[in-house]
């Protein structure tokens, strides 16, 4: 009688699926894992394409991954998307469909010598059986640039089929030569209806279909899941255990909230989501939307973003978007950073909220920002233009003889505080970079600039 083979976890590093001649080291000596020890999300992982929920743009009848599964083949690709959207499951389905030897690993564990050994193994396999080695790399964005470059010839020749799994934007995380050799399949957060399907499967699997959920409780759970199927399964499992231990006859919102409040909001420190939230905060302020700005600020705070970083971004918004339309904005933003340093968290977050609302409701102008950008471009193109001699200080007698400072007009000697003296190089005279708006304080600046640009000389009645 032959021994019954133990099913192996599909993400076990180093496993060659479909290659019986090369079992994982020590695999035969391990004891079977009790089913209850395996996480529920893993036990519920879809094993067939028809069981997969979501990502219809990839797994619908005309979807590219569905086509690959029908044709029983795999291609080098990156599966990119938020957690709990099916990246690992799709990788497993592709590996199972093509039935080529498959290695599961994670970039965190891969060293350069291990990569070279892996490629030699793939080369031997290709020569012996004329099939590629499928290598599924979780957290592929953690490969350094040199390690990424090592993949290029093997992926190019088809000796290795690389399936990368990542939550990070591959256009940022991967080097262009490697990215050009990979298909990029982007996965999206699951919709509420798709999450509802996941919930029903999970609740049925737990054998609790006779315990109803109140509509408000279910909606609360779906909202907390935030498009993440794994997150929802963990919550539903916790609720199920609570139902059994307390012998509940129904699930109301209080039961869900009891477990949901322990789940942290979605945000990846330093990752794309973090910078997307920062961008949303900044642009909501720019668009004078205090409600949206407060919401994105709250998402950042709950996600654990460094409040000092948020304060620095508020300072930038004050300079770049409020500008001289409300000159007090910069000082208030800087004071907010100082106030947080004194108060700390959580009291200091209220200061950030305070200045966020002030910036969002203040009049806006980016005219200083755009004027400086234009001045930089002009200065770069005319860097050889000399400073007019009348603006140069004659610090020696020889410089006076050479005309330094000759013709200089002192603005404070005039009643209006402005003279007709040109202050730009000859080739740029008449150029204007700063064009103030008619909003806030810039309305007064605009009137004053219009007056002095028109007259450029002494005036008895300058505008107020």
ChimeraX attribute file (.defattr): number of C-alpha atoms within 10 A of each C-alpha:
attribute: neighborCount
match mode: 1-to-1
recipient: residues
	/A:1	3
	/A:2	4
	/A:3	5
	/A:4	6
	/A:5	8
	/A:6	12
	/A:7	8
	/A:8	13
	/A:9	12
	/A:10	17
	/A:11	16
	/A:12	13
	/A:13	17
	/A:14	17
	/A:15	22
	/A:16	20
	/A:17	20
	/A:18	16
	/A:19	16
	/A:20	9
	/A:21	7
	/A:22	12
	/A:23	14
	/A:24	17
	/A:25	9
	/A:26	7
	/A:27	12
	/A:28	11
	/A:29	7
	/A:30	8
	/A:31	8
	/A:32	12
	/A:33	12
	/A:34	7
	/A:35	9
	/A:36	8
	/A:37	8
	/A:38	11
	/A:39	13
	/A:40	18
	/A:41	17
	/A:42	13
	/A:43	13
	/A:44	15
	/A:45	15
	/A:46	17
	/A:47	14
	/A:48	14
	/A:49	18
	/A:50	10
	/A:51	10
	/A:52	17
	/A:53	18
	/A:54	22
	/A:55	19
	/A:56	15
	/A:57	16
	/A:58	17
	/A:59	20
	/A:60	15
	/A:61	11
	/A:62	11
	/A:63	13
	/A:64	14
	/A:65	25
	/A:66	21
	/A:67	15
	/A:68	17
	/A:69	20
	/A:70	13
	/A:71	11
	/A:72	16
	/A:73	16
	/A:74	23
	/A:75	20
	/A:76	20
	/A:77	20
	/A:78	26
	/A:79	22
	/A:80	22
	/A:81	20
	/A:82	21
	/A:83	19
	/A:84	22
	/A:85	21
	/A:86	26
	/A:87	22
	/A:88	21
	/A:89	19
	/A:90	24
	/A:91	26
	/A:92	21
	/A:93	22
	/A:94	23
	/A:95	28
	/A:96	20
	/A:97	18
	/A:98	19
	/A:99	16
	/A:100	21
	/A:101	21
	/A:102	25
	/A:103	24
	/A:104	22
	/A:105	19
	/A:106	20
	/A:107	18
	/A:108	13
	/A:109	12
	/A:110	16
	/A:111	13
	/A:112	14
	/A:113	10
	/A:114	11
	/A:115	14
	/A:116	14
	/A:117	12
	/A:118	17
	/A:119	19
	/A:120	14
	/A:121	14
	/A:122	23
	/A:123	18
	/A:124	14
	/A:125	18
	/A:126	16
	/A:127	11
	/A:128	9
	/A:129	8
	/A:130	11
	/A:131	17
	/A:132	24
	/A:133	25
	/A:134	28
	/A:135	26
	/A:136	27
	/A:137	27
	/A:138	25
	/A:139	16
	/A:140	26
	/A:141	23
	/A:142	19
	/A:143	20
	/A:144	15
	/A:145	13
	/A:146	10
	/A:147	17
	/A:148	19
	/A:149	15
	/A:150	15
	/A:151	19
	/A:152	16
	/A:153	13
	/A:154	17
	/A:155	18
	/A:156	15
	/A:157	10
	/A:158	17
	/A:159	23
	/A:160	27
	/A:161	26
	/A:162	26
	/A:163	28
	/A:164	25
	/A:165	25
	/A:166	23
	/A:167	22
	/A:168	20
	/A:169	15
	/A:170	21
	/A:171	11
	/A:172	11
	/A:173	18
	/A:174	21
	/A:175	16
	/A:176	14
	/A:177	12
	/A:178	17
	/A:179	19
	/A:180	14
	/A:181	17
	/A:182	19
	/A:183	13
	/A:184	17
	/A:185	17
	/A:186	18
	/A:187	21
	/A:188	19
	/A:189	20
	/A:190	23
	/A:191	15
	/A:192	15
	/A:193	12
	/A:194	16
	/A:195	25
	/A:196	18
	/A:197	13
	/A:198	22
	/A:199	21
	/A:200	13
	/A:201	15
	/A:202	22
	/A:203	19
	/A:204	12
	/A:205	14
	/A:206	14
	/A:207	11
	/A:208	13
	/A:209	13
	/A:210	10
	/A:211	14
	/A:212	14
	/A:213	17
	/A:214	13
	/A:215	12
	/A:216	14
	/A:217	17
	/A:218	19
	/A:219	16
	/A:220	17
	/A:221	24
	/A:222	24
	/A:223	15
	/A:224	21
	/A:225	25
	/A:226	18
	/A:227	21
	/A:228	22
	/A:229	27
	/A:230	22
	/A:231	20
	/A:232	25
	/A:233	25
	/A:234	19
	/A:235	22
	/A:236	24
	/A:237	20
	/A:238	16
	/A:239	20
	/A:240	20
	/A:241	12
	/A:242	17
	/A:243	17
	/A:244	11
	/A:245	9
	/A:246	8
	/A:247	9
	/A:248	14
	/A:249	12
	/A:250	12
	/A:251	20
	/A:252	17
	/A:253	17
	/A:254	12
	/A:255	18
	/A:256	23
	/A:257	17
	/A:258	12
	/A:259	16
	/A:260	23
	/A:261	10
	/A:262	9
	/A:263	13
	/A:264	11
	/A:265	16
	/A:266	19
	/A:267	20
	/A:268	16
	/A:269	14
	/A:270	9
	/A:271	13
	/A:272	15
	/A:273	18
	/A:274	19
	/A:275	15
	/A:276	13
	/A:277	18
	/A:278	22
	/A:279	14
	/A:280	17
	/A:281	28
	/A:282	24
	/A:283	17
	/A:284	21
	/A:285	28
	/A:286	24
	/A:287	14
	/A:288	19
	/A:289	17
	/A:290	21
	/A:291	14
	/A:292	18
	/A:293	25
	/A:294	20
	/A:295	16
	/A:296	20
	/A:297	24
	/A:298	17
	/A:299	19
	/A:300	24
	/A:301	17
	/A:302	13
	/A:303	16
	/A:304	16
	/A:305	19
	/A:306	11
	/A:307	21
	/A:308	18
	/A:309	12
	/A:310	20
	/A:311	24
	/A:312	15
	/A:313	17
	/A:314	27
	/A:315	24
	/A:316	17
	/A:317	25
	/A:318	34
	/A:319	21
	/A:320	19
	/A:321	27
	/A:322	29
	/A:323	25
	/A:324	26
	/A:325	26
	/A:326	20
	/A:327	16
	/A:328	15
	/A:329	24
	/A:330	21
	/A:331	12
	/A:332	19
	/A:333	27
	/A:334	17
	/A:335	16
	/A:336	26
	/A:337	22
	/A:338	16
	/A:339	16
	/A:340	20
	/A:341	13
	/A:342	11
	/A:343	13
	/A:344	13
	/A:345	11
	/A:346	11
	/A:347	12
	/A:348	19
	/A:349	21
	/A:350	14
	/A:351	20
	/A:352	24
	/A:353	19
	/A:354	14
	/A:355	22
	/A:356	28
	/A:357	18
	/A:358	18
	/A:359	31
	/A:360	27
	/A:361	16
	/A:362	24
	/A:363	22
	/A:364	27
	/A:365	25
	/A:366	21
	/A:367	21
	/A:368	20
	/A:369	15
	/A:370	15
	/A:371	16
	/A:372	13
	/A:373	13
	/A:374	15
	/A:375	16
	/A:376	12
	/A:377	12
	/A:378	14
	/A:379	12
	/A:380	10
	/A:381	10
	/A:382	13
	/A:383	9
	/A:384	8
	/A:385	13
	/A:386	11
	/A:387	12
	/A:388	16
	/A:389	17
	/A:390	17
	/A:391	17
	/A:392	15
	/A:393	14
	/A:394	17
	/A:395	10
	/A:396	9
	/A:397	9
	/A:398	10
	/A:399	15
	/A:400	14
	/A:401	11
	/A:402	11
	/A:403	14
	/A:404	20
	/A:405	18
	/A:406	17
	/A:407	11
	/A:408	17
	/A:409	16
	/A:410	11
	/A:411	15
	/A:412	10
	/A:413	11
	/A:414	14
	/A:415	14
	/A:416	17
	/A:417	15
	/A:418	19
	/A:419	20
	/A:420	14
	/A:421	15
	/A:422	16
	/A:423	14
	/A:424	15
	/A:425	15
	/A:426	12
	/A:427	10
	/A:428	13
	/A:429	10
	/A:430	11
	/A:431	11
	/A:432	11
	/A:433	14
	/A:434	17
	/A:435	16
	/A:436	22
	/A:437	19
	/A:438	16
	/A:439	17
	/A:440	18
	/A:441	19
	/A:442	23
	/A:443	14
	/A:444	17
	/A:445	20
	/A:446	16
	/A:447	15
	/A:448	15
	/A:449	17
	/A:450	14
	/A:451	15
	/A:452	19
	/A:453	13
	/A:454	10
	/A:455	13
	/A:456	16
	/A:457	17
	/A:458	17
	/A:459	16
	/A:460	8
	/A:461	8
	/A:462	13
	/A:463	14
	/A:464	7
